[in-house]
Amino acid sequence: MSAAPGPAHRFNVAQDALAACDDDDTAKACERATVRAGREIDRYVAGLLQAGRSPEEVNRALGKLAGYLPATEGKGVQASCATFWSEPPRAAPSYVMAPLPESPGRPAGQVLGIFNFSIPDRWGPGHLSLFTKTADGWRRTAGLDSSEALAATCLDHATGCSTLVVSEEFLAADRTELAVSTWRVGAGSLTREARRWERLIDADLAQTPSGVRVVYTETPRYILEAFLGVRLVFQLDLNPGPGGTEVTLTDLAPWLTAADLTVGAAHGKRVVAPALRGVGVEKLRDSSTVDHESGDLDTGRGLVALHHGSEENALWCLRVTRRADGVWRVQSVKKTKTSAAGHLGIRSSSPG
């Protein structure tokens, strides 16, 4: 009589079923396979921990499972301002676990596992598990799932790990999109804080000495840029505070944001700033793209030159300054056939 299949075999069967999924035809089957894969890998890891295996031994065992992919810088082709990936970069292996450092009010004996399952043409879905050593042994006490690839980093990495910054990454042909949330780590629990940031395009998430920083882009709301064209740039800083995560959002190209809002006002057939009335800025509401833009956060000056679709040889130069209250506003608009950037003495900047 043959022995019953072990947890590693049961996970491999579930992963193989997941890899064979076709999202268009068998969504329910894929969902069931994802749930099963998560359940089986949790059982496998908990069993290894219960047997006294070290984190290094557990990670070596995970590397032998079906669907495992090592960390990689990726393989891609650079085209214009985009990289087209044949193999996406991975900062960590597809299955990885690590013990959490001790934090005040939380006992030792907690391990975090992140498992990103492979399906055709996708990096994900993701499964995150918090394993806790209880009186009954090691077991999964909390976690979360995502249709996208998951990653996590400790917010208060300098002092422990009472808060996790969890990211979910969607990889498309022309961009990546990141969703970011913060989770409080308790004695066997994960509790999500209220804020969640979504659709952070081509984001770069990294630890800082005091917390976590995310630099990301957005497409302009009103300027009719191509998707791979000029973008707004922002910096999101997350730091631990006495009442929870403290959030600071910084605009790294505020001159471009101000120009975009001015074009938005033109779309609404109204010009808010008196200095812009009577100069024809309302024409920009029909069709405008960025010819060039530059600015300086230190001096508080910027310039955005827009090309209007109906005027091939003309540029609309929007001069932007930072007011005493810190708000950036378009102060003047000049129609010209040549670049005016040099006239303002503005150096080109590269935010982020």
N, C-alpha and C positions, 0 to 999 in steps of 0.2 A: 504494500500500500504506500503510495507516494505521499510525501509531506505536503501540507497545505502551502500554497504560494505565500512567500514572505511579503512584508510591506514594500520593499524595493521593487519586487516583481509587480505587485498590484499598482504601484505608481507608474511604472513603465508602461503597463497596459493602458492606463488612463491617459498618459501623455501621448502615446501613439494614436489613441482615438482622437485626442485634441488636435494633433498634427494633421490628421486626415480630414478635419472639418472643412466644410464649405459654408461660410457665413451666410451666403445668399439662400442656400437650399435647406440647411439643417441647423438653424439658429438654436433651436431647443436642444438638439443633440450636442452642439458645441458648449452650450451653457451647462448641461449635465456633465460633460467631460471635464470642464473647468472646475466645477465644484468637486468632482471626484478626485481630480489631480491634487487640488488643495488639501482635501481631507487625507489622502494617502501620504503626501509628503510630510504633513504635520505628524501623522502617526509614526512615520519613519524617523523623523528627527527626534521626537519625544522618546522613542524607544532607544535611540543611540545615547541620548543624554541620560536616560535612566540606567543604561548599562555602564555609565561612568566614562563615556568617550569625551575626550577633550574637544574644544572648538576646532582645532586643527584637524583632528581625526574625523569629525563630523563633516567638515568642508571637503576633505579628501573623498569621503564616501559620497557626498552629493555630486562630486565631479564625475562619478561613474554612472549616474542616472541618465535615462533617455532625455534628450532635449537640452542637455547641459551645454552652455556656451561660455568660453572663458572671456575675461575682460579683453578689450581690444580698442585700438585707436580708430578702427573702422577702415573701410576702403571706399573711396569716392572720387568723383571727378569734379573739379572746380570749373564752374561756368558763370561768367559775369560775377555777381555778388552772391551766388548760391553754390552749395555743394550737393551733388546728386550722389547718394550713397548706394552702392551695391551691397555693402554690409555696414549697418549703422554702428557708430562707436558705442562701447559699453564701458562705463567707469568701473563696473564690478561684474563678476561672473553672474550668470543667469540664476543660479541658486547659491545663496551665501547666507551664513549666519555668524553672529558675533555677540559676545556677552556685553550687556550694558554696564557702564561704570556705575558704582554706587552713588546714590544721591540721598540727601537728607529726607527722612520720612518714607523711604522706599527700601525694602530689604534687599540683600544681595541674593544672587541666584535667579537672575532674569536674563534671557537670551532673546535677541531679535533675529528673526529669519525673514529674508526677502527672496521670493521665488517668482521669477518671470518666465512663464511658460511660452514655448515657441509654437506658433501656428503659421501657416503659409503667408509669406509677405508681411508678417507682423512681428513686432518685438513686444510681447505681451500676450495674453492678459497677465496682470500682476496679482500676487497673493502675499500679504504681509502678516506675520504671526509673532505674537509675544508669548514666549514659553516661560513658565514660572515653576520653580521648585516648591511644591506644596507638601503637606503632610502625607499625601497619597502618591507622591512622586512627581516627576516632570509631566506637565501637560500644557497644551495651548490654552491660555486664559483670555486672550483678546487678539484682535486683528482686524484687517480690512481687506477688501478686494476691489480691483479696478479692471476695466476693460483695456486699460493702457499699462505700459511698463511702469513699475514702481521703483522709487529710490527713497532713502531716508537718511537724515543726518541729525546729530544732536545739536539743538539750538544753543544750550548752555554747555558746550563742549569743554570750556575752560574749568568748570567746577563739577561736572557730572553729566547727567542726562535726564532731567525731569521733563523736558519738552522735545518732541521730535518734529522736525520739518519734513513733511512727506510730499514728494513730487510725483506727478503722473505725467508721463511724456507720450505724446502722440507724434509719430513720424509720418509726414506726408511727402509727396514728391518734391515740393518746393519750399518746405519749411518744417520746423518742429513747433509744437504747441505744448506748453507746460501749464499744469494746474498745481497750485501750491496750497497746502493747508498745514496747520500746526496742531499737535496732539499732546495733551498732558499725559505723562506716564505715571501711573499709580502702582500700588501693590497688586500687580496682576491685571491692571486695567489700562485702557487707552480711551481718552475723552477728547473729542475734537473741540477746539476753540471756535468761536463764532465766525471769524473771518476766513474766506477762501478766495484765492485769486485764480482766475481762469483765462485761457487763451493768451498766455504770455508767449509771444512769437520769438523763435530763435533765442531762447533765454539761456543765460549762463549763470548757474547757481554755484556759489562757493562759500566756504567758511571765512569769516573775518575773525580778528582777535576777540571780538565781543559777541559774535552771533553769526548770522547768515545773511548774505547779500545775493540778490537776484537782479541782474541787468537784462532787460528785455526790450522788445520793440513792439510798436503798434503801427498799423497802416493809418495814414491820415483819414480823418472822417469826411472831409469836404474836398480837399485837393485831389484831383483825379489821377493819382499815381498808379503805375503798374504795381502788381503785388511785390515784385522783386526790385522796385524802385526805392526812392527815398522814404524813410520811415521815421516816426517819432521814437525817441529813446528815453527809457525811464530806469530808475534804480530803486529797488525795493529793499530796505534794510529791516531785518527782523532781529530784535535783541530781547533777552530775558529781562523782565521787570517784576516788581513786587506784586503787581496785580495781574500778571500774565504777560503775553508777548507784546512788546512795544514796537510799533510800526512807523517807519518813516519812508515816505515816497518822494523821490527827487526827480524832477524833469531835467534830463541831461542835454536837451536841445530845445529850450523854452522859446527861442526865436521862431523855430519851425512850428511849434504848437500855437503860438500867437498868430502866425500867418494863416494857419489852417482854420482857426476860429474866425479870422477876418473874412476868409473865403466863405465860411459857413454863414456869417452875417449877410454876405452878398447873396448867398443862396436864398436866404430869407427875405431878400429884397429890402434890406435895411442896413444902414451903416451906423454902428454904435458911436464910434469916435468922431467928434466934430471935425477933427483935422482931416478926415478922409472923405468928407462930403464934397461933392462937386468935382472929384478927380477921376470919375469913371470907374471906380473900383468895382461897381456892381457888375461890370462886364465879366469879371472873373467867375461869376457864378455858373456860367455856361460850360466852360471847358478850360481847365488850367492844370498844368503840370509843373514840377520843379525843374528849372534849368540848373540852378546851383544854389547852395545855401552855406552860410558860414556864420560863426558867432563865437563869442568869448564870455564864459561864465564869470570871469573875474571883473572885466570892465563893464559888463551888463549891456553889450551892444551886439546886434546881429543883423544880417541881411538875408532876405530870401528873394530870389529872382524867379518869377513865374512866367511860363510861356503860355500864351492864350492861343487856343486852337485855331482861331480864325485869323490870327495875325502872325504870319510865319517869321517875319524879321523883327518882331518887337518883343521886348521883355518888360514885365511889370516888376519893378524893384521895390520891395517892401522893407522899409527901415524899421527895425525893432529895437526898443530900449527897455531897460528895467527901471521901473518907477521906484520912488523912495519906499513904498510899501512892499517892494519885492516882486510885484506883479509885472510880467512882461506884456507890453502892448505895442502894436504897430503904430508908429508915430507919423509916418509919411509914406506916400506912394508916388513913385515917379515912373513914367513910361519912357523907355529908352531903347535904342537899338544896339547898345553895347553894354558890357558888364560894368556895374558900378561898385563892385566889391572893393577894388583898390582905392576908390575915392574915400571910403570910410576908415581905411586903415585897419580893417578887421582881418585877423588871421584865421585861417581855416582850422577847425577843431575836429577831433574824433572822439566823441563821447563814448564812455564805457570802456 
